[in-house]
Amino acid sequence: MSQQKKIISTINGLIETLKDGQQGFREAAQAVKDTQLKSLFLEYSLERAKFAGELQNEAITLGEHDPENTSSTAGAIHRAWINLKSAITSADDHAILAECERGEDSAVEQYKKAVDDNLSAQLREIVSRQYSEIKNTHDRIRNLRDTAKKS
């Protein structure tokens, strides 16, 4: 596989990851009772959409005519976010936070791999910035989950 195709494949994988997160956070926002969590999850959903748009533009710049625009239908990330559905039916904010954190575990792992790929300086800057934000989101959700468990 050529280097360019490998980079486009990496970008498309990240876009799928972001779309999974966007959808997962939107569903979580609809399910939680706490209005602050609802607002936070909607904010994260919008952030994931913005990140996906940035990467779609980069993929087009690299010659990809049809960059990924949907969430994944298979794989670890999809499975992590699919568990959110059972947490949502329980309507338990702690369980929803735990599943969101699990979904973010997968996103952090995907980004960690992507940062190690042989990316151009511009693409590396975008991916690194997004990775930093995703790690911050993961840590914040983990802390909220731990706080919710204690109350």
N, C-alpha and C positions, 0 to 999 in steps of 0.2 A: 504494500500500500504506500502510495507516495506520501511525503510529509504533509502536503497541503490537504490531502484527503483525510489523513489522520487527525489533523487539527480541526477540520470541519466536523469530523465524527465526534471529537471531544466536545466541540461547541454544541452540537446537536444533543449530545447526552446531557450537558448542563441545562440546555433549554428545556428538555423533558423534565429534568429534576425540578427546575423552577416552576414549570407549569403544574407539576404534581403538588408542590408546596402552595402555589397560588390557590389551587382548588381546595386543598386540605385546610388551609387557613380560612378560606371563605366558609367552608362547611362548619368548621369549628366555631367561627363567629356566630353563625346562625344557631348553634346548639348551646352555647354557654349561657348561664344566667347572669353572671357578673357583667355589668355594662362596661367596666374598664377593660376586661378581657375581650369583650366583643369588639370594642374599638381598636385594641391592640392587634387582634387577629386580622381585622379588616386592613389595618395599616400594613401588616406583614404581607397580606395577599397582594395589595397594590405594589408593594416594593418588589415582590417576586415577578409581577407582570412587567414592571419597569426594567428589571434586570434581564428578563427574557427578551424584551424588545432590543436592548443594547446588544445582546449576543446575536440576535437575528440579523441586525444591521451589520455586524462584523462578519457573519457568515456570508451575507450577500456580497460584501466587499471582497471576500476571498473567492468569490465565484460560485457560491452555492445559490442556485436559482430558487430553490424551495426549502428554506431552512425550517427546521422543526417548528411546528406551531401548535402541537397538542401535547397532552401529558402522556406518559408512558402507559402501556397496557400490560406490561410484564416487567419483571425485575424487582430488585430489593426495595427500591424507593416506592414503587407503586404498592408493594405489599405492606411497607411501613405505614403509608398513609391510609391504606384500605382498613387497617385495624382501627383507624379513627372512627369508622362507621359504627362499630360495635360500642365504642366509648360514647359516641353521640347518642345512641339509643338509650344508654343508661342515664343520660343527662347529668352526669357527674363531672363537675368542672375539673376536679383533680385528675380523673381518668382521661379527660380530653387533653389536659395539659401534658400528661404522661405520653399520650400517643403523638401529640405535636412534637414533643421532644424527641421521640423515637424517629419521626419523619425527618427532623432536622439532623439527627445523627447521620442518616444516610446522605443528606445534602452536604454536610461537612466532609464526609468521606469522599464524595464525588469531586468536590472542589479541591480537596487535598491532592487527589490524583491529577487533576487538570493543571494545577499550578506547577506540578513536576514535569508536565509535557513540554516539549520544545516549542513554545509559543513566541510570537513576535513581541517586541517590547511593548507595543500599544495594547495588544491582546492580553499580555501578562499583567499589565497595569489594571485593566478592567476586571480580569478574573481575580486578581489579588484583592482589589477593593471590594468586590462582591463577596469573596471568601471571608474577608474580615467582618463584613456586616452579617453574614450568615452565621459565623461563629458567635458574634455578639447576640444575635437572636436566639441561637441555641442555648447559650448560657443564661440569658434572661428567662427563657421559658423553663429551663431546668430549675432556676431559683424560684420562680413562681410556683412550679409544681411542688417543690419542697416546702414552700411556705403554706400552700393550700393543704398539704398533707398534715401539717401540724395543727391547723385550725379545725 
